Amino acid sequence: MSKTAEKTTTRRRLLTGAAVAGAAAVAMPQVSRAQTVTLKMQGSWGAKDVFNEFAEDYVKRVNEMAAPRLKIDYLVGGSVVHPFQVLDGVHGGQIDAAHTVTVYWYGKHKAASLFGTGPVFGFNANEGLAWIYNGGGKELFDELQTQIMKVNVKSFFAMPMPTQPLGWFKKPIRSLADLRGLKYRTVGLAADLFQSMGLAVAQLPGGEIVPAMERGVIDAFEFNNPTSDRRFGAQDVAKYYMMGSHHQATEYFEIMFNRTKFNSLPKEHQAILQYAAEAASSARSGRRTTTTRRTSRTFARKTRSMSCARRRTCSTHRSRPGMASSRSSGRTPS
């Protein structure tokens, strides 16, 4: 073969190879080549708390949408930092993320109450989320984090919760006089409220409530809802569940990330972390609407059967209007 023919053949092979490579590039979808990242997220909830299921709903959505480039490993409360210290843990980088509520860092700045435990006679939890996402609340919260508190944290809000009961007591509460002097567990703005009413307030995470009742550290407590309360054994340490209350009419979860870590992620992963919170929030709201009444009935049936086995009797206690209560050995209002 002549040198001219050999050069022509070589050029033809190069052109053919380039054409094949170009076609492959066009045919191949544009897949994100961001480095695989695993985020360590801790909840503020004890191992038995139903709120872990809320957190896991969010984590599941993120992991399915972002796999295999982004993954969240979820840990229950206390695995790395104390349940009330997740803000410090995320800010300092001991954990990358947390599933919590703003009320757990209320002691750092009282404005936290506006974003989860605000004054009553305002909006409910769903309306509160609407304000956060559409009424300027998100921007106000970002200002609180970055300009006032100067914490290295980026947060999203999700999963609205219903009005909370007054809580669990060893005797019925019929008036303010029955409350004065009690050692009572609550958190956030309600802690200031009850202190001004003459109670001695202790702020404890859910997993520490029953041991505190057994040791006499507290006389009474509120946590959040019948499901969480029953799971950690509230009915074993107090027999009166007071339902009517104005101390905490609204709350939703805060899903927080270390801001430096969040900003280092590709934009599509940042979007997944945000929109997964909104998706989980919508799914949980719909599920809760259909299961709240069923949970109340189940709770009532179990507490009634335990009481009947012990005392061969069941009873319901109600205090004066406005302070409705249900004895755990009787009927829980649905």
BELUR-V563600 format. One line per field, one symbol per residue. phi: phi as a letter, one per 20 degrees, with the letter a starting at -180 (. if undefined). burial: b if it has 9 or more other ideal C-beta (glycine too) atoms within 8 Angstrom, else e. Layout:
# BELUR-V563600
phi = ???
burial = ???
This chain:
# BELUR-V563600
phi = .ffffffffffffffffffffffffffffeefdfffcddeddeddfgeffffffffgfgfffffedfeecbdeecfgnfccfgedfffffgenfcebbdbcfgfcgfeaffgffdrcfgfmdeeffffffffecdnfffffffffedeeleeccccdamfcfgeffpdcebfddbggfegnfecebbmgfffffffeoeeeddcfgfdffgfffenfcdbaccbbgfgfffengfecbdddeefadfbebabedddcffffffefggffgffffffffffffffffffgedgffffffgffffffffffedlbcbcdcefgncfccffeceege
burial = eeeeebeebeeeeeeeeeeeeeeeeeeeeeeeebeebebbbbbbbbeebbbbebbbbbbebbbeebeebbbbebbbbbebbebbebbbbbbebebbbbbbbbbbbbeebeebbebbbbeeeeebbebbbbbbbeeebbebbebbbbebeeeebbbbbbbbbeebbbbbbeebbeeeebbbebbbbbbbbbbebbbebebebbbbbbbebbebbeeeebbbbbbbbbbbbbbbebbebbebbbbbbebbbbbbbbbbbbbebbeebeeebbebbbebbbbbbebbbeebeeebeebbbebbebbbebbbeeeeebeebebeeebbbbbbbbebee
